[in-house]
Amino acid sequence: MKFSDLQSRDDGHEVFFTALDGTQKFRIVMSRELLDDECGEAATEAERHAWVNAHMPGILDALIARTDGGTIEPPYNRVFVEELD
């Protein structure tokens, strides 16, 4: 599986990246609400990116569970996985 670099939107409050698994492409989004809860509402973009990087194993588990089935533990059950065309 290949991954893009982390990107931000919503003035740096929301973080996302894409993943390519063979011919399937996904967008994985950590919403503003999730990151506000985990990092604090005043967290900077850099702090939000650091949280995502530090929690990447759980985030990737959420991707795998959503695509192959399985359970997702909090807070990773709040990670949004979108299949792209």
CORMO-V585224 format. One record per residue. RES is the residue in three letters. OMEGA is omega in degrees with one decimal (NA if undefined). Layout:
res=RES omega=OMEGA
res=RES omega=OMEGA
This chain:
res=MET omega=178.8
res=LYS omega=-176.5
res=PHE omega=173.0
res=SER omega=171.3
res=ASP omega=175.0
res=LEU omega=176.8
res=GLN omega=-179.5
res=SER omega=170.5
res=ARG omega=-176.4
res=ASP omega=179.5
res=ASP omega=176.6
res=GLY omega=-177.6
res=HIS omega=-179.3
res=GLU omega=-177.3
res=VAL omega=178.4
res=PHE omega=172.0
res=PHE omega=177.0
res=THR omega=178.2
res=ALA omega=177.9
res=LEU omega=178.8
res=ASP omega=-173.8
res=GLY omega=178.3
res=THR omega=179.3
res=GLN omega=178.4
res=LYS omega=-177.8
res=PHE omega=168.0
res=ARG omega=-179.8
res=ILE omega=-172.0
res=VAL omega=169.7
res=MET omega=-172.2
res=SER omega=175.3
res=ARG omega=-178.2
res=GLU omega=177.8
res=LEU omega=-177.3
res=LEU omega=173.3
res=ASP omega=-179.6
res=ASP omega=-175.5
res=GLU omega=-174.8
res=CYS omega=-173.0
res=GLY omega=-176.8
res=GLU omega=-178.0
res=ALA omega=-178.2
res=ALA omega=178.6
res=THR omega=175.9
res=GLU omega=179.7
res=ALA omega=178.2
res=GLU omega=178.0
res=ARG omega=176.4
res=HIS omega=179.5
res=ALA omega=178.3
res=TRP omega=-179.9
res=VAL omega=179.0
res=ASN omega=-179.3
res=ALA omega=-176.8
res=HIS omega=-177.0
res=MET omega=178.3
res=PRO omega=178.2
res=GLY omega=178.5
res=ILE omega=178.2
res=LEU omega=173.8
res=ASP omega=177.8
res=ALA omega=177.4
res=LEU omega=-178.7
res=ILE omega=-179.6
res=ALA omega=-178.3
res=ARG omega=-178.8
res=THR omega=-176.0
res=ASP omega=-176.9
res=GLY omega=-179.7
res=GLY omega=-179.5
res=THR omega=-178.7
res=ILE omega=-179.4
res=GLU omega=174.4
res=PRO omega=2.6
res=PRO omega=-173.5
res=TYR omega=175.2
res=ASN omega=178.2
res=ARG omega=176.1
res=VAL omega=-178.7
res=PHE omega=177.5
res=VAL omega=-178.2
res=GLU omega=174.8
res=GLU omega=-178.8
res=LEU omega=176.4
res=ASP omega=NA
